[in-house]
Amino acid sequence: MHDDPTLADVVAILAERFPPDTAQSWDQVGLVTGDPAQPVRHIHLALDPTLAVIEEARAVGADLLVTHHPLLMRGVHSVATTSAKGASVTALVVADIALYVAHTNADIAERGVSEALGRACGLSEMEPLVLEEGRAMGRVGELPEPMTLGEFATRVANGIPQAPVGLRVSGDPDAQVRRIAVAGGAGDGFFAAARAHGADVYVTADLRHHPALEAREESRGGPPYLIDAGHWASEACWLPLLADDLRSALPGVDLTVSSIVTDPWTFVLPGNEGARAHRL
């Protein structure tokens, strides 16, 4: 009978797959709570370390919660339970649940967030979309065969986790597309890179009005067309891939993936034009 791995053992595996020094300079990654000597029998995976996710981790008996988004991105001066951050830290410590974060270092990694989004879009062979601080951000590749933008948007919607907000698409639904650029999460800084790679579609999230409008103006109505897949959905598609990899690396440890949708938006309403608004 093998001894259970320690938290230090698991952290070493995670750090090898997602080296902390490959994270962006502004990022906060790595071990947040936990004793390196504690045993790990159950790992729970989620995108966000919300109070509901922490309670879910406690309910399934997890020793370690691994999330993509940091809990403590900016400095705090108190972890009293009067704030959500303080309540989260307290809940983790009281439940003896360690928290580990792999954020931008997971975005760029092989079999990381961007590659997972590319796979969900139907891409197999991919190359970096852009280098930022010397790291390969986003991915670009080609579909096995051309299809219309409408058909591709449907493929994306079916390939990523379902969120209440769905997808927002900009472009002619009948346009033929094949070359696809992707970047999980907020990616409106990579429009020029998508154009430079000759992408027909750029799939990302958190597209703001002015940058998106300017990108469409630069394209003169043509490619790259835009798909805003939502921040949570565009990155949560990575969690099952991470679970498979950790099961291989830690065969004696239970792995679960959160069932909680942490997208902050819960419902949408159509505009005054009804059917046309749904199409948009």
Order of alpha helices (4+ residues) and beta strands (2+ residues): alpha-beta-beta-alpha-beta-alpha-beta-alpha-alpha-beta-beta-alpha-beta-beta-alpha-beta-alpha-beta-alpha-alpha-beta-alpha
